[in-house]
Every structure is written in structure tokens, then in C-alpha cells.
Amino acid sequence: LLEAGVCEEFNKEHYLRALREMRKDKGAAKLTKDETGAAYHFIKYLTLLSDKAWREKLPRGKESVPLIDKDLHLVPATELTYVDVLWAYDKKDTRKYAHKTYAPSGTVLLELGVEPLRKRILDDHSQEFPGIPFGQAEPLTRRLKNIITAYSWGVQILKELVQNADDAGASVLHIIYDKRNHGTNTVFSENWKHLQGPALLAYNDCPFSKEDIEGIQDLGLGSKRTDSS
């Protein structure tokens, strides 16, 4: 049998091929109980026999590893989402979720191309800024540190906010000192927790423009560089 090309045991490539064949045969149909057990067996041993480097090199998109979704369909990994923040999960959400019982661990899911719910939500609410060439002769962090060190604190901050609103042509300015400490259980990152404490909030009714973005990049000039007044 060995001389005829029969393998002594399955390897990760065999399990991957079996999953792809099963998905091709099933199409959009739901897996039966026996098929679900077989697919789970294939996924389990594929992940046990592979390492991170191999999993991350697998094709993405329609050719990514088929995994079991919450409705018992075989779905390409990159079309699935896994729940990493329970408080953000909505049962009415139309996303395709990896099955919580038949899916590998979160780390392995990431390596196979499944995206966490946290990232999906942030992507849904993110807006890409237009491409603008960016260059700084001085490191941005050093520049900001020098500005903060030389800045006059106290009432000068309020004057600066009023001046900024006036320069932008705003007709409304609201300044609020929020003394509250908000909860930290539902923030999207550990690094955001310190932002939940007391804060000085400023709002004006002038939209943030492309020129403002360029002004932030050119710290020494600001967005008023074309203003001759």
C-alpha cells in the first residue's frame, strides 16, 4: 500500500483538502449531525498538526480554511467573526459568527483569518482620510513634548480653545468639565481605560477639514498658514 502511494496517516494537508471538499459538496446547505462531527474532527486535527507560520500563510478570501459557523454551515474563515467582547455581541447581527463550540481558540482563529468582533465594529465606524503625503523632520513625539513643556497652563487653555473656534469660523462653542469616572468594562482596548476619567470637553460647530489634517501634520505652521491676516 505504501508503494502504491497510500499514506500511513493523515496530515494537515489531507484535513484541509477534506474540509474544502465537504464545503464544495454541501454548498449553502446546513451540516447534518454526523457531518458536523466529521468537520469538527478535521478542523481539530488540522490545527493540532499545524503551526502558526503555516496557518498564517494559508490563502485568504474564498480559499481560506472552511470553518463551522453558528448556524452549522461551512464558511471560509475570512468571512467569519468570533466574539471577543461579549457585551458588543448582538444576536440580531447579520454577521457570520464562528461556532463557539466547534471553533478553535481565538488565537488560532486569528491565524486562520477570522476577525474579532472588536475589529469588525471599529472598521464599521472608521472613516478613511484621503491620502496625504506625510513627513516630519522632527520626531512627532519630541515635538509634542516640547510644545506641552512650553505651554502655559490654567486659563490659557480656555483662551486657546476660543481662539481655535474663532479661527475655524465656528458660531457655537461648548466647553464642559466632566468630573465623572466612567466604567471601563466595555472599552475596546486596555489602553483606553485611562480616558474614562475626568475630562475637559470642547465642541464647536465647524467641520474638521482636509486643511486641518495637514495643519496637524505641519505642527510648526498649523492650519492658518494660508491666512494672511
N, C-alpha and C positions, 0 to 999 in steps of 0.2 A: 504493500500500500504506500509506503514511504517513497519507493521508487516511482510509483505512479503519480506522485505529487500530493498525496493526502497528508495533511498536517497532523502532527501529534496532538496539538491543542489549538484552540482559538487564540488569536492575538487581537490587539486593539483595532487593527485594520479590518479584521473579519467582523467585529462587532459594529463598527461604523458602517460597513457595507450592508450588514443585515438591517440596521436601522433605516438606512436610505431606501432599501428595497421594500421594507414594510411601509414606509411613508408613501412610496410610489404606488404600492398596491392599494392602500387604504384611501388615498386622496383626502377628501374633506370628511370622510366617514369617521364616526366615533369608534374607538377601540373597544373590543369586547373584553370581558374579564380576563380570559386567557391571553389575549393579545397584549393587554396592559401589563400582565405579569411578565411576559416574554420581553416586551420593550424595556421594562424596568430592569430586568436581568441584563440586557445588552448595555444599557446606559451605565449600570453599576460597574460592570467589568471593564467597559471602555475607560472609565475614569480611574479605576484601580490600576489598570495596566499602562496608563499614560502618565506623562509628567506635564508640568506647567508649560514648558517650552513647546512641546508637541501640540498641546491643546490650543495655545495662542497662535500657532501657525496654520491652524485649520481654516478652510475657506469661510468667508462670511456671506451674508445675504441668503439667498435661496439654497445655497450649497452648504450652509452651516449645519452642525450636528442636529438631527431631529430629536426633540425632547417632548415630554408629555405635558400638555397644558392642563389647566384646572378643569376643563371640560372633557378630558380624556381624548384629545386629538394629538397626533404627532405634528409638531410645528417646528420650523427652522429656529435654532437658538436665538438668532439675532432679531427675530420678530417677537420674542418673549420678554416679559418683565418679571423680576422677582421682588417680593415685598421685603424691603429692608427697613421701612418705617411704618409700623402698624397703624399709627394714628392718621397717616395720609391715605390709607387704603380705603377705597370706596367700592362696595360690591356692585354698584351700578356702572362702574367704569367699564368702558368698551375695550380697554387694552387686553391683550392676550397674556395671561399670567402663567408662569411655570407652576406645575402642580406641587403643592407643599409637601406631599408625601413621597412622590415618585421622582423628585428632582434632587440633584446632588447638592452639596453645600454651597453657600453663597459665593465663596472664593472660587470654586470650580465653575460655577455658573458664569462668573465674570470672565474667566479664562476661555470659556466656550462661546462668549459673545453675548450672553444675556445681560441686559442693562438693569440696574437697580431702579426702583420706583422713584427714589430721591432725584436721580439724574433726569429721568423722564419728565418729572414735574418742572424741574428747573429749566430744562430745554424748552418745554412748552411755554414758559413765561419769559424766556430770554429773547432779546432783540439784538440782532447783529448790527454793529455800527459799520458804516461804509468804510472801505479800505482806505486808510490814510498813511502815507509813509511816516514812520516813527523813528526819531533819532535823538539821542541826548549826549552832549559832550561830557556832561557831568552825571554821575550815577543819580538816579531819581531819589533814592532813599537818603543820600547825603544832602541833596538839595533841599528836600523837605525838612530834614533835621535842622539845617541851618536857618530855614525860614521860621520854624517853630521856636528855635532858640532866641532869635532876634525879635520875635513878635511881642507886642505889648498886650498883656492880658487885661482883664477887667472889662470896663465899659467899652473899650476899643473894639472888642469882638462884635458888639451890637452895632456900633457905627459902621463897621466893615460890612455887615450883613445888609444894612440900609443902603450903603453905597453900591454894593453889588446889585441889589434890586433896582436901584435908580439907573445904574449903567445899562442894565438889561432892558430898560423901558417898562418895567413892571408897574402895574397900577394898584396891586394888592401885596401886602407883606404881613405874614403872621409869624410871630416868634413865641414859642411855648417852652417853658421849663417844665419838663416832665420828671417828677420825682419818683415815679413808680419803679418797682423792680418786677419785671415780667417773668413768667415761667420760662424754663429752659428745656423742658421735656420735648418740645415739638419744633426745635430749630433744626435746620438741615445740616449743620456742621458743628462740631465741638468748638471750633474757632469763633463761632458766632455768639456763644453764651455770654461773653462779657458785654456784648452790645445790648443785652436785655435790661441793663440797669438804667439809672437816671440819665437823662439826655437833654440837650438843648436842640429843639426842633425849629427849623426855619423853612418857610414856604413862601414863594412868590409865584405870580401867575404868568411868568414869561417862560415859554418852552425852551428846553435845552437844545442848542443848535449845533450844527457841524463846526461852526466857528468857535463855539465854547469848548468842544473837544480838542480842537487844535490849540486853543489857548492854554488848556491844561497841560498839553504836551510841551509847549514852549513856556515854561514857568517864568522865565525872565521877562517875557513880553506880555503874556496874558491875552485875553480876547479883545482888548481895546487897542491893539497895535495899529489898526487902520483908522482909529478915531483921531482926527487932527485937533480936536478941542483940548 
